[in-house]
Amino acid sequence: MILDFEPGDFVINPTSKDWGIGQIQSIIKEKVTVNFENVGKKVINSKYIELKKIEKNA
């Protein structure tokens, strides 16, 4: 699986939208560390949870 993300990208977790917008901190193999605005830092296994990239207006 090739992820189309890089650190700094903004994402949401479609299955947990209440987490808010997250910013990718690091990607190591299928583990994506994301800092979400409502729940803090989460390590997401991209094999099981598909994050959706968003554009965040500055």
C-alpha positions in Angstrom: 0.0 0.0 0.0 1.3 3.4 -1.0 0.0 6.3 1.1 -0.5 9.6 -0.7 0.3 11.6 2.5 3.3 13.4 3.9 4.0 15.1 7.2 2.2 18.4 7.4 -0.8 17.2 5.5 -4.2 17.8 7.0 -6.6 14.9 7.3 -9.9 13.7 8.9 -10.9 10.3 10.0 -14.2 9.7 8.3 -15.2 7.1 10.9 -14.5 9.5 13.8 -15.3 13.0 12.5 -15.7 14.3 16.0 -11.9 14.0 16.3 -11.7 17.1 14.1 -9.0 18.0 11.7 -5.6 16.3 12.2 -2.2 17.1 10.9 0.1 14.3 10.0 3.3 14.2 12.2 5.0 11.1 10.8 4.6 8.0 8.6 6.4 4.8 9.3 5.3 1.9 7.1 1.5 1.7 7.6 1.6 3.6 10.9 0.5 7.3 10.6 0.9 9.6 13.6 -1.7 12.3 13.5 -2.3 15.2 15.9 -6.0 15.8 16.0 -7.5 19.1 17.2 -10.1 17.4 19.6 -8.4 14.2 20.8 -4.7 14.9 20.5 -2.1 12.5 19.0 -3.2 9.2 17.6 -1.3 6.5 15.8 -3.4 5.2 12.9 -2.9 1.9 11.2 -3.6 2.7 7.6 -4.4 -1.0 6.9 -7.6 -0.6 8.9 -8.5 3.1 8.9 -8.5 5.2 5.7 -7.8 8.8 6.4 -9.1 11.5 4.0 -6.8 14.3 3.0 -8.3 17.8 3.2 -7.2 21.3 2.2 -7.0 23.5 5.2 -7.4 27.2 4.4 -4.8 29.3 6.1 
